[in-house]
Amino acid sequence: MTVAIEKPEKTGTVEPPAPARRVRTVNRAVVVAAVVLVWLVLFAVLRGKQTLALAAADLTDLHRWFNDVNDSIGANRNSNPLFLYFFNEIRVVIDFLVTFVQELISQPTAGRPVPQIGWLGVVGVVGYVSWAVGNWRVALLAVAGFTFLGLQGLWQESMDTLALTLSAVFVALLFAIPLGVWAGLSDRVNRIVTPFLDFMQTMPTFVYLAPLTLFFLIGPASATIATTIYAAPPAIRITAHAIRSVPETTVEAADSMGATRRQALLKVLLPMSKRTVVMGVNQTIMAALAMVTIAALIDAPGLGKTVIQALQSLDVGTAFNAGLAIVVLAIVLDRVTTAASGRAETARGSDSPFLKWRRQLLTAGAVVAAVLVYLSHMYVWAAEFPGEGGIGSGIARTAADVTTWAQDNLSGLTNGFRDALTNGLLNPFQTLLTDSPWWLVGAALVAVGAVLGGWRAGVTTAVCVGLLVGTGVWSDAMTTLASTAVATVLVMLLGVVLGVWMGRSALVDRLLRPSLDAAQVMPPFVYLVPFLALFGATRFTAIVAAVVYAAPVAIKIIADGVRAVPETTVEAATSTGCNTWQIITKVQLPMSRGALTLATNQGLIYVLSMVVVGGLVGAGALGYDVVAGFSQGQLYGKGLAAGLAIVLLGVMFDRITQAAARRAGA
């Protein structure tokens, strides 16, 4: 007998789902710590083996090949068609432009003992232009600033620097503005140019110099071309951003009215982007001024040459006076262009009775400026700055006296601080990098890069490590890496402390931000001078100067990140009884991970460029190799390889930290 088995009827109940499997997440900090621990163990066993150390005067086959290429190019420069009809022609055009501007404002011309426009005319034109594009306060600042340059006894040197800066900015904007507009209009072009701009902005300033001298020789032309290449990326980026920031509805409204693409560009996009584009011009001018001073290494005239000569002879007084002139020039150019970017908005919000007479006043001002130019062209008293630069001599003497006093009275404090940091942090880390086998350091760097930035960053690091080995300056690169890493740690400590303080307090932000903005205006050379007085010509001087140079950008990024944490989140933490320290460490800093990683990225790039500049004051390593390559012909190839090594370090740092920032913000 069969028995029918009835199936149970379905009810509305649903069986509970199987418990989800827990996915283990690996803490990246723990993995990095494990990599470092393995490295330390192997270092203890293999110390001093396969370090690829190279003496200062020794060359590798690559360095000799670079020397041979340099010699070959020099021998064939006037016969090779590529040079005859391309590189030489570019050099001639740039030389003509620079010479024209120099003869206009700084250098005597044929048959004249003075430039075409003397100091009185230059001051008049600067004051008028500053007033026309900005306001009367900026005009007064410009007139006072340029007059001060003459009182320092550095009028001609300052005008040479201004001439090179204006020439480089003119050429840079000639290409950068159209390319930026194109990138703003086309996603495809933007994708193509962005990696190149990233690469150009990652490269420290020194690196542009050596390869350009190979093709354009040492002199103002190479300096101007190097400055143009360095200064163009900000204008391209900011112009593209400005075009893309115009509201879509505005563009669509123009299209609906029948405007062509050209009309939409000229009548809508560019006028609405004008303020942001002028900000890009500001950044280009600041970058050009910084680069022109460094280009003195390849015989660019101006204030940079005065600073370099003073640093090499440890003449702190003269270096301080010239550095102060660079700062004054930078502040004037920055204030004028910044005022130009916001003039329309300022005028709309002003109720000054002079606004309705502005056109007539500008016409009268133009007449006064023209009269001053005429006087400076015709009369020696208006062409040559009067006096002997007594203020500059006094500044130099005072700076030298302060230096002597600081060295006599503060040497115990400064030397103690220097020795503690050098012996406690820098020397051990440098020993770990330079005395470990090259393959062990490379493996550790690749592992850290992959853990922090992902497999793409790991692959990039592996390629950079391989190429660093190929440059033949591995040991010097590791010395530079040690200084860069130590300086970056100090930058981040300073950045976190001041950045959190600014992010949490609007008053502190208002007090500190103007100083940070002003610090970013100053070219990197200027930072070396006061620390040379305090610490002497040592690598520690370069590290401290790098920290002060890089800290402002890190502080501002961290401050903005902390400020971006939602108020509701902070209030919720406060309501649960968290104190200030807990809110900072458990809420605001963890939620600002992306900003912290970005600050690390920017700090590293700034530090790397400054540590290399420190080669002028005893930092050694790659910076010394580059400088020696300019001054000693037999070391040209090694200097070129050192420049390539700097690029590889910069690319490696940039890729790792950018990838880590993206992962932190995800």
Order of alpha helices (4+ residues) and beta strands (2+ residues): alpha-alpha-alpha-alpha-alpha-alpha-alpha-alpha-alpha-alpha-alpha-alpha-alpha-alpha-alpha-alpha-alpha-alpha-alpha-alpha-alpha-alpha-alpha-alpha-alpha-alpha-alpha-alpha-alpha-alpha-alpha
